[in-house]
């Protein structure tokens, strides 16, 4: 879906950024911070990072499951992301 578009994409995922850079004409922006290899994400150690200044009409995210209380995720780093 996103590879056929030409739009700004903000992600904290290396694999998604790499795929979009290779296979699309999207503008790809990455958050700054620490790279967590196992989860393939980047998390900022600062409370006021660039993610607080980014606004979008649509957001895509993943989770382990969905329940009555909302999204469920077991990995604390992914919850923080």
C-alpha positions as CSV (number, residue, x, y, z in Angstrom):
1,X,0.0,0.0,0.0
2,X,2.6,2.6,1.0
3,X,5.1,1.7,-1.7
4,X,2.7,2.9,-4.4
5,X,2.3,6.3,-2.7
6,X,4.4,9.5,-2.7
7,X,4.0,10.9,0.8
8,X,5.9,11.6,4.0
9,X,6.3,8.5,6.2
10,X,7.5,8.7,9.8
11,X,8.6,5.4,11.5
12,X,10.7,4.1,14.3
13,X,11.3,0.8,12.4
14,X,14.5,0.1,10.5
15,X,13.0,-2.6,8.3
16,X,10.0,-0.5,7.2
17,X,12.3,2.5,6.5
18,X,14.7,0.4,4.5
19,X,11.9,-1.2,2.5
20,X,10.3,2.2,1.7
21,X,13.6,3.7,0.7
22,X,14.3,0.9,-1.7
23,X,10.9,0.4,-3.2
24,X,9.0,3.8,-3.1
25,X,9.3,7.5,-3.7
26,X,8.1,8.3,-0.2
27,X,10.0,10.7,2.0
28,X,11.1,8.6,5.0
29,X,11.7,10.1,8.4
30,X,13.2,8.1,11.3
31,X,12.9,9.0,15.0
32,X,16.2,9.5,16.8
33,X,17.4,7.5,19.8
34,X,18.6,4.1,20.8
35,X,18.4,1.2,18.4
36,X,16.9,-2.0,19.9
37,X,18.1,-4.9,17.8
38,X,15.6,-7.6,18.9
39,X,12.6,-5.4,18.3
40,X,14.1,-3.5,15.2
41,X,12.9,-0.2,16.6
42,X,14.4,3.2,17.6
43,X,13.4,4.8,20.9
44,X,14.3,8.2,22.1
45,X,15.6,8.5,25.7
46,X,14.2,12.1,25.8
47,X,10.7,13.0,26.9
48,X,10.5,15.8,24.3
49,X,11.6,14.1,21.1
50,X,10.6,14.7,17.5
51,X,7.6,12.3,17.8
52,X,5.8,14.9,19.9
53,X,5.9,17.4,17.0
54,X,4.7,15.0,14.3
55,X,1.0,14.9,13.4
56,X,-0.8,12.8,10.8
57,X,-4.3,12.0,9.6
58,X,-3.5,8.2,9.6
59,X,-1.4,5.9,11.8
60,X,-0.6,2.3,11.3
61,X,0.6,0.2,14.2
62,X,1.0,-3.5,15.2
63,X,0.1,-5.3,18.4
64,X,0.0,-8.8,19.8
65,X,-3.7,-8.8,20.2
66,X,-6.9,-6.8,20.7
67,X,-9.1,-7.1,23.8
68,X,-11.9,-5.3,25.6
69,X,-9.3,-2.9,27.1
70,X,-7.7,-2.2,23.8
71,X,-4.4,-3.2,22.2
72,X,-2.3,-5.8,24.0
73,X,1.5,-6.1,23.7
74,X,3.9,-8.1,26.0
75,X,7.2,-6.3,25.2
76,X,7.6,-3.2,27.3
77,X,9.9,-1.6,24.7
78,X,7.2,-2.0,22.0
79,X,4.6,-0.5,24.4
80,X,6.9,2.5,24.9
81,X,7.3,2.9,21.1
